[in-house]
Amino acid sequence: MTLTTVLVLASGTYALRLAGPLLRDRLHLPERVERIMSHAATALLAALVATAALTADGGFSGWARPLGVAVGALAAWRRLPFVAVVVLAASTTALLRLVGIP
């Protein structure tokens, strides 16, 4: 990739990120639409997590990864520090794989 391409893409990304705060007061959406957009963002994030946790190489990832994600989600729900959430999720997955659960 050339330097020009990188600079053009970086400028476009910066412009799109800057447009949100600058144009926020110019666009007024109905409350119902804002609520739907909020729910859509939550659903999209949940779908991304589910896809990443349950699939690997086009198939089921095995039980260790989803159980690790579940432990991490439980730790996050209990408001543990982020480092603890990551360590618990990774440790759970690693221990399950160590005992032979794929």
C-alpha positions as protocol buffer text, in pm:
chain_id: "A"
residue {
  index: 1
  type: MET
  ca { x: 0 y: 0 z: 0 }
}
residue {
  index: 2
  type: THR
  ca { x: 141 y: 338 z: -90 }
}
residue {
  index: 3
  type: LEU
  ca { x: 171 y: 628 z: 147 }
}
residue {
  index: 4
  type: THR
  ca { x: -87 y: 824 z: -53 }
}
residue {
  index: 5
  type: THR
  ca { x: -345 y: 549 z: -10 }
}
residue {
  index: 6
  type: VAL
  ca { x: -282 y: 530 z: 362 }
}
residue {
  index: 7
  type: LEU
  ca { x: -313 y: 909 z: 398 }
}
residue {
  index: 8
  type: VAL
  ca { x: -637 y: 921 z: 195 }
}
residue {
  index: 9
  type: LEU
  ca { x: -795 y: 641 z: 398 }
}
residue {
  index: 10
  type: ALA
  ca { x: -679 y: 797 z: 726 }
}
residue {
  index: 11
  type: SER
  ca { x: -823 y: 1134 z: 624 }
}
residue {
  index: 12
  type: GLY
  ca { x: -1155 y: 977 z: 528 }
}
residue {
  index: 13
  type: THR
  ca { x: -1174 y: 789 z: 857 }
}
residue {
  index: 14
  type: TYR
  ca { x: -1096 y: 1103 z: 1054 }
}
residue {
  index: 15
  type: ALA
  ca { x: -1356 y: 1303 z: 859 }
}
residue {
  index: 16
  type: LEU
  ca { x: -1627 y: 1043 z: 924 }
}
residue {
  index: 17
  type: ARG
  ca { x: -1545 y: 1034 z: 1295 }
}
residue {
  index: 18
  type: LEU
  ca { x: -1544 y: 1412 z: 1315 }
}
residue {
  index: 19
  type: ALA
  ca { x: -1877 y: 1442 z: 1128 }
}
residue {
  index: 20
  type: GLY
  ca { x: -2071 y: 1280 z: 1413 }
}
residue {
  index: 21
  type: PRO
  ca { x: -2002 y: 1540 z: 1682 }
}
residue {
  index: 22
  type: LEU
  ca { x: -2011 y: 1830 z: 1435 }
}
residue {
  index: 23
  type: LEU
  ca { x: -2345 y: 1737 z: 1278 }
}
residue {
  index: 24
  type: ARG
  ca { x: -2521 y: 1601 z: 1586 }
}
residue {
  index: 25
  type: ASP
  ca { x: -2722 y: 1918 z: 1651 }
}
residue {
  index: 26
  type: ARG
  ca { x: -2832 y: 1949 z: 1288 }
}
residue {
  index: 27
  type: LEU
  ca { x: -3009 y: 1614 z: 1271 }
}
residue {
  index: 28
  type: HIS
  ca { x: -3303 y: 1547 z: 1501 }
}
residue {
  index: 29
  type: LEU
  ca { x: -3444 y: 1196 z: 1504 }
}
residue {
  index: 30
  type: PRO
  ca { x: -3768 y: 1100 z: 1671 }
}
residue {
  index: 31
  type: GLU
  ca { x: -3729 y: 937 z: 2012 }
}
residue {
  index: 32
  type: ARG
  ca { x: -3866 y: 609 z: 1878 }
}
residue {
  index: 33
  type: VAL
  ca { x: -3601 y: 596 z: 1605 }
}
residue {
  index: 34
  type: GLU
  ca { x: -3323 y: 671 z: 1854 }
}
residue {
  index: 35
  type: ARG
  ca { x: -3451 y: 390 z: 2079 }
}
residue {
  index: 36
  type: ILE
  ca { x: -3462 y: 148 z: 1786 }
}
residue {
  index: 37
  type: MET
  ca { x: -3109 y: 244 z: 1683 }
}
residue {
  index: 38
  type: SER
  ca { x: -2989 y: 182 z: 2037 }
}
residue {
  index: 39
  type: HIS
  ca { x: -3148 y: -165 z: 2037 }
}
residue {
  index: 40
  type: ALA
  ca { x: -3005 y: -235 z: 1691 }
}
residue {
  index: 41
  type: ALA
  ca { x: -2654 y: -155 z: 1814 }
}
residue {
  index: 42
  type: THR
  ca { x: -2701 y: -392 z: 2108 }
}
residue {
  index: 43
  type: ALA
  ca { x: -2831 y: -668 z: 1879 }
}
residue {
  index: 44
  type: LEU
  ca { x: -2540 y: -620 z: 1640 }
}
residue {
  index: 45
  type: LEU
  ca { x: -2288 y: -646 z: 1923 }
}
residue {
  index: 46
  type: ALA
  ca { x: -2459 y: -959 z: 2057 }
}
residue {
  index: 47
  type: ALA
  ca { x: -2451 y: -1118 z: 1710 }
}
residue {
  index: 48
  type: LEU
  ca { x: -2083 y: -1035 z: 1675 }
}
residue {
  index: 49
  type: VAL
  ca { x: -2002 y: -1190 z: 2013 }
}
residue {
  index: 50
  type: ALA
  ca { x: -2208 y: -1500 z: 1935 }
}
residue {
  index: 51
  type: THR
  ca { x: -2043 y: -1547 z: 1596 }
}
residue {
  index: 52
  type: ALA
  ca { x: -1693 y: -1502 z: 1738 }
}
residue {
  index: 53
  type: ALA
  ca { x: -1762 y: -1731 z: 2035 }
}
residue {
  index: 54
  type: LEU
  ca { x: -1938 y: -2013 z: 1855 }
}
residue {
  index: 55
  type: THR
  ca { x: -1762 y: -2046 z: 1519 }
}
residue {
  index: 56
  type: ALA
  ca { x: -1409 y: -2118 z: 1402 }
}
residue {
  index: 57
  type: ASP
  ca { x: -1302 y: -2203 z: 1048 }
}
residue {
  index: 58
  type: GLY
  ca { x: -1662 y: -2218 z: 928 }
}
residue {
  index: 59
  type: GLY
  ca { x: -1782 y: -2463 z: 1192 }
}
residue {
  index: 60
  type: PHE
  ca { x: -1856 y: -2500 z: 1560 }
}
residue {
  index: 61
  type: SER
  ca { x: -1562 y: -2385 z: 1774 }
}
residue {
  index: 62
  type: GLY
  ca { x: -1612 y: -2647 z: 2044 }
}
residue {
  index: 63
  type: TRP
  ca { x: -1737 y: -2601 z: 2399 }
}
residue {
  index: 64
  type: ALA
  ca { x: -1433 y: -2443 z: 2562 }
}
residue {
  index: 65
  type: ARG
  ca { x: -1456 y: -2105 z: 2388 }
}
residue {
  index: 66
  type: PRO
  ca { x: -1830 y: -2042 z: 2446 }
}
residue {
  index: 67
  type: LEU
  ca { x: -1797 y: -2146 z: 2811 }
}
residue {
  index: 68
  type: GLY
  ca { x: -1501 y: -1910 z: 2850 }
}
residue {
  index: 69
  type: VAL
  ca { x: -1704 y: -1627 z: 2698 }
}
residue {
  index: 70
  type: ALA
  ca { x: -1993 y: -1710 z: 2933 }
}
residue {
  index: 71
  type: VAL
  ca { x: -1762 y: -1692 z: 3235 }
}
residue {
  index: 72
  type: GLY
  ca { x: -1628 y: -1361 z: 3107 }
}
residue {
  index: 73
  type: ALA
  ca { x: -1981 y: -1229 z: 3058 }
}
residue {
  index: 74
  type: LEU
  ca { x: -2074 y: -1334 z: 3411 }
}
residue {
  index: 75
  type: ALA
  ca { x: -1764 y: -1161 z: 3548 }
}
residue {
  index: 76
  type: ALA
  ca { x: -1847 y: -844 z: 3352 }
}
residue {
  index: 77
  type: TRP
  ca { x: -2206 y: -857 z: 3475 }
}
residue {
  index: 78
  type: ARG
  ca { x: -2073 y: -880 z: 3832 }
}
residue {
  index: 79
  type: ARG
  ca { x: -1870 y: -564 z: 3751 }
}
residue {
  index: 80
  type: LEU
  ca { x: -1527 y: -715 z: 3799 }
}
residue {
  index: 81
  type: PRO
  ca { x: -1234 y: -515 z: 3659 }
}
residue {
  index: 82
  type: PHE
  ca { x: -1171 y: -561 z: 3286 }
}
residue {
  index: 83
  type: VAL
  ca { x: -839 y: -738 z: 3343 }
}
residue {
  index: 84
  type: ALA
  ca { x: -1010 y: -988 z: 3573 }
}
residue {
  index: 85
  type: VAL
  ca { x: -1282 y: -1049 z: 3311 }
}
residue {
  index: 86
  type: VAL
  ca { x: -1025 y: -1125 z: 3042 }
}
residue {
  index: 87
  type: VAL
  ca { x: -811 y: -1342 z: 3270 }
}
residue {
  index: 88
  type: LEU
  ca { x: -1113 y: -1542 z: 3391 }
}
residue {
  index: 89
  type: ALA
  ca { x: -1243 y: -1598 z: 3037 }
}
residue {
  index: 90
  type: ALA
  ca { x: -903 y: -1699 z: 2901 }
}
residue {
  index: 91
  type: SER
  ca { x: -825 y: -1919 z: 3201 }
}
residue {
  index: 92
  type: THR
  ca { x: -1158 y: -2098 z: 3175 }
}
residue {
  index: 93
  type: THR
  ca { x: -1104 y: -2169 z: 2806 }
}
residue {
  index: 94
  type: ALA
  ca { x: -746 y: -2281 z: 2862 }
}
residue {
  index: 95
  type: LEU
  ca { x: -835 y: -2512 z: 3152 }
}
residue {
  index: 96
  type: LEU
  ca { x: -1121 y: -2671 z: 2960 }
}
residue {
  index: 97
  type: ARG
  ca { x: -891 y: -2735 z: 2665 }
}
residue {
  index: 98
  type: LEU
  ca { x: -626 y: -2871 z: 2901 }
}
residue {
  index: 99
  type: VAL
  ca { x: -866 y: -3136 z: 3031 }
}
residue {
  index: 100
  type: GLY
  ca { x: -958 y: -3233 z: 2676 }
}
residue {
  index: 101
  type: ILE
  ca { x: -1274 y: -3037 z: 2604 }
}
residue {
  index: 102
  type: PRO
  ca { x: -1232 y: -2885 z: 2258 }
}
